[in-house]
Structures are given as C-alpha cells and as structure tokens.
Amino acid sequence: APKVDSGATAVGVRIRRELDAERKARLTAERALRETRAECARAWEQVKSAEEDAARAAATARKRGEEKSSLERELEIAYERCSRAESLGRDLRREGAALASDARR
C-alpha cells in the first residue's frame, strides 16, 4: 500500500471543510437575498396600492369639490331668482295699490 502523507491528508480535510463552509455561507447569503427581494417586492406592491388608493381619494375629493361648486352655483341662481320674484311681488303690490287708489278716486 502506498504511504499516505498525514500532513497532506490534514490539508485536504481542512480545504474540504473550508469549501463546505463557503458553500453553506453562499447558500445562506443567497437565501437571505431571495427573502430580501421578496420583502422588497411585497413592499413595492404595498406602495403601489397606497398610491392607487391616494389617487382614487384625490379623484373623489376633486369630484366632490366640483359637485359642491355646482351646487353652490345652483344655489346662487335660485337665490337670484327668488330675489327677483320678491322684487316683482313688491312691484305688483305697489301697482295693485296704485290701481286700487286710482279706482277709488
């Protein structure tokens, strides 16, 4: 049997252990990287969802603002019509009173 150099065997064992340790470290780092990427993807989806929610809320607020402006304008128009009707009513009462006074003469 050939003689085995115990020093060479020890070096081979140490190199194998170091390679195993490096492989395990690399696998651990790759797993951590995959998990981090998955967390980033989830966080990005949450950001996109929050942005979409904010855009919908802003659109709703704009729409409500436009509806409010429209209602305020309708209210102004109704108030103007009411004021004109009251004024016309006063004018008609005055004319009616004047006609009644003329009729009594």
RADA-V738117 format. One record per helix or strand of 2 or more residues. SS is the DSSP state (h for helix, s for strand). FROM is the first residue (numbers start at 1). LEN is the number of residues. If there is no record, write none. Layout:
ss=SS from=FROM len=LEN
ss=SS from=FROM len=LEN
//
This chain:
ss=h from=6 len=99
//
